[in-house]
């Protein structure tokens, strides 16, 4: 399934693609239950059926969940919907998206 702006994954509505890297794509989204902006990291569709990739994605989430630092996102959940593996994080997206600057700036 191709991911696109406006799509819903459970109660998250995707609003913009922020970037992508080796383990997936990161999207800005709205948690429609809490009315809160979150970041969603999606495992690419090409890896959704590869058990090793899914396990690596889940291990990465567990590592992030164990971290507690003001400059690191807070993991909210690890989910799967319509064959899409993803996780949501509370984040400071307004700062990053309104300034147009990355974390290194």
NORPE-V850836 format. One record per residue. N is the residue number from 0. RES is the residue in three letters. PSI is psi in radians with two decimals (* if undefined). Layout:
# NORPE-V850836
n->N res->RES psi->PSI
n->N res->RES psi->PSI
This chain:
# NORPE-V850836
n->0 res->UNK psi->2.21
n->1 res->UNK psi->2.38
n->2 res->UNK psi->2.38
n->3 res->UNK psi->2.80
n->4 res->UNK psi->2.40
n->5 res->UNK psi->-0.27
n->6 res->UNK psi->2.61
n->7 res->UNK psi->2.36
n->8 res->UNK psi->1.85
n->9 res->UNK psi->-2.09
n->10 res->UNK psi->0.37
n->11 res->UNK psi->2.28
n->12 res->UNK psi->2.06
n->13 res->UNK psi->2.30
n->14 res->UNK psi->-0.50
n->15 res->UNK psi->2.52
n->16 res->UNK psi->2.21
n->17 res->UNK psi->-0.69
n->18 res->UNK psi->-3.09
n->19 res->UNK psi->2.74
n->20 res->UNK psi->-2.80
n->21 res->UNK psi->-0.54
n->22 res->UNK psi->0.11
n->23 res->UNK psi->-3.03
n->24 res->UNK psi->2.55
n->25 res->UNK psi->2.28
n->26 res->UNK psi->2.55
n->27 res->UNK psi->2.44
n->28 res->UNK psi->2.89
n->29 res->UNK psi->2.21
n->30 res->UNK psi->1.85
n->31 res->UNK psi->-0.26
n->32 res->UNK psi->-0.78
n->33 res->UNK psi->-0.08
n->34 res->UNK psi->0.98
n->35 res->UNK psi->2.47
n->36 res->UNK psi->2.38
n->37 res->UNK psi->2.94
n->38 res->UNK psi->2.43
n->39 res->UNK psi->2.19
n->40 res->UNK psi->2.19
n->41 res->UNK psi->2.27
n->42 res->UNK psi->2.25
n->43 res->UNK psi->2.51
n->44 res->UNK psi->-0.64
n->45 res->UNK psi->-0.32
n->46 res->UNK psi->-0.02
n->47 res->UNK psi->-0.47
n->48 res->UNK psi->0.05
n->49 res->UNK psi->1.89
n->50 res->UNK psi->-0.70
n->51 res->UNK psi->-0.71
n->52 res->UNK psi->-0.73
n->53 res->UNK psi->-0.76
n->54 res->UNK psi->-0.69
n->55 res->UNK psi->-0.74
n->56 res->UNK psi->-0.75
n->57 res->UNK psi->-0.66
n->58 res->UNK psi->-0.75
n->59 res->UNK psi->-0.71
n->60 res->UNK psi->-0.72
n->61 res->UNK psi->-0.65
n->62 res->UNK psi->-0.83
n->63 res->UNK psi->-0.72
n->64 res->UNK psi->-0.47
n->65 res->UNK psi->-0.09
n->66 res->UNK psi->2.55
n->67 res->UNK psi->1.73
n->68 res->UNK psi->2.48
n->69 res->UNK psi->-0.36
n->70 res->UNK psi->0.20
n->71 res->UNK psi->2.40
n->72 res->UNK psi->2.71
n->73 res->UNK psi->2.06
n->74 res->UNK psi->2.30
n->75 res->UNK psi->-0.79
n->76 res->UNK psi->2.80
n->77 res->UNK psi->2.18
n->78 res->UNK psi->2.97
n->79 res->UNK psi->2.30
n->80 res->UNK psi->2.30
n->81 res->UNK psi->0.64
n->82 res->UNK psi->0.07
n->83 res->UNK psi->2.16
n->84 res->UNK psi->2.28
n->85 res->UNK psi->2.92
n->86 res->UNK psi->2.65
n->87 res->UNK psi->2.57
n->88 res->UNK psi->2.44
n->89 res->UNK psi->2.47
n->90 res->UNK psi->3.06
n->91 res->UNK psi->0.83
n->92 res->UNK psi->-0.68
n->93 res->UNK psi->-0.67
n->94 res->UNK psi->-0.81
n->95 res->UNK psi->-0.67
n->96 res->UNK psi->-0.47
n->97 res->UNK psi->-0.49
n->98 res->UNK psi->-0.36
n->99 res->UNK psi->0.19
n->100 res->UNK psi->2.54
n->101 res->UNK psi->-3.08
n->102 res->UNK psi->-0.48
n->103 res->UNK psi->-0.28
n->104 res->UNK psi->*
